[in-house]
Amino acid sequence: EVQLVESGGGLVQPGGSLRLSCSASGFTFSRYAMSWFRQAPGKERELVASITAGSGIASYTDSVKGRFTISRDNAKDTVYLQMMRAKPEDTAVYYCAQISGNYWGQGTQVTVSS
């Protein structure tokens, strides 16, 4: 059974940092690209960042470029999203996903507020 379990969400002040983790199981993690999505209240879910299998090439939506970093540790079957210089508009539920198999985590809430 495939499982994706996110952790690390919470409340962060504007300008602050937070690291999200997603622990994967039930598939050969290193062979698959992984992604982070987010969904803010009243908005559609959007792709935030992706990282390829193998060489781990990252890509980002424009609004987070230069502030967020996606990375992966294939030895730990875990993908990370390092958030820096957080903005109130980053407030959302963040989801980890393995798109090729349409697998999703349960989401973790990130709130950016003073």
C-alpha positions in Angstrom: 0.0 0.0 0.0 1.4 3.4 -1.0 1.5 5.9 1.8 2.7 9.5 1.8 2.8 11.2 5.2 3.5 14.9 5.5 4.8 16.6 8.6 6.3 19.9 9.6 3.4 22.3 9.0 2.4 24.9 11.5 2.4 28.6 12.2 5.2 30.8 11.0 5.7 34.5 11.0 6.1 36.5 7.8 9.7 36.3 6.8 10.2 33.1 8.7 11.2 29.6 7.7 9.6 26.2 7.8 10.6 22.7 6.5 8.0 20.3 5.4 8.8 16.6 5.1 7.0 13.8 3.3 7.8 10.2 4.1 6.9 7.7 1.4 6.3 4.0 1.5 4.9 1.2 -0.7 6.8 2.0 -3.8 10.4 2.4 -5.0 10.8 6.0 -4.0 14.0 6.7 -6.0 12.4 5.8 -9.3 9.7 8.5 -9.2 9.4 12.2 -9.4 7.8 13.8 -6.4 5.8 17.0 -6.1 4.5 19.5 -3.5 1.1 21.1 -4.1 -0.8 23.6 -2.0 -4.4 24.7 -1.7 -5.5 27.9 -0.1 -9.0 28.5 1.2 -11.3 29.2 -1.8 -8.6 28.5 -4.3 -7.7 25.6 -6.6 -4.9 23.3 -5.7 -1.7 24.5 -7.4 1.7 22.9 -8.1 4.4 24.4 -5.9 7.5 22.4 -6.8 8.6 19.1 -8.3 11.8 17.1 -8.3 12.8 14.4 -10.8 13.9 10.9 -9.9 17.6 10.1 -10.5 19.4 13.4 -10.8 16.8 15.3 -8.7 16.3 18.3 -11.0 13.9 20.7 -9.3 11.3 23.1 -10.7 9.1 25.7 -9.1 6.1 27.8 -9.6 7.1 31.5 -10.1 5.7 32.7 -6.8 8.1 30.6 -4.7 11.2 30.7 -6.8 14.2 31.8 -4.8 12.3 31.2 -1.5 11.4 27.5 -1.5 13.7 24.6 -2.1 12.5 21.0 -2.8 14.9 18.2 -2.1 14.9 14.4 -1.6 16.7 11.8 0.3 16.3 8.5 -1.5 18.0 6.7 1.4 15.2 7.8 3.7 12.4 7.7 1.1 11.6 11.3 2.0 11.0 14.5 0.1 11.3 17.9 1.7 10.1 21.5 1.0 12.2 24.1 2.7 10.2 27.4 2.9 12.1 30.6 3.5 11.0 34.3 3.6 7.4 33.1 4.1 4.6 35.3 3.0 1.0 35.4 4.2 0.0 34.3 0.7 1.9 31.0 1.3 -0.9 30.1 3.8 -2.4 26.8 2.6 -2.7 23.1 3.1 0.4 21.6 1.5 0.3 18.1 -0.1 3.0 15.7 -1.1 2.2 13.8 -4.3 3.6 11.1 -6.6 1.7 12.2 -9.7 2.5 9.2 -12.0 0.5 6.9 -9.7 -1.9 9.6 -8.5 -0.9 9.2 -4.9 -1.4 12.0 -2.4 -0.7 12.6 1.2 -3.3 13.9 3.7 -1.8 17.4 3.7 -0.3 19.6 6.4 -1.5 23.1 7.2 0.9 26.0 6.9 -0.2 29.4 8.2 1.9 32.5 7.8 0.8 35.1 10.2 2.1 37.5 12.8 
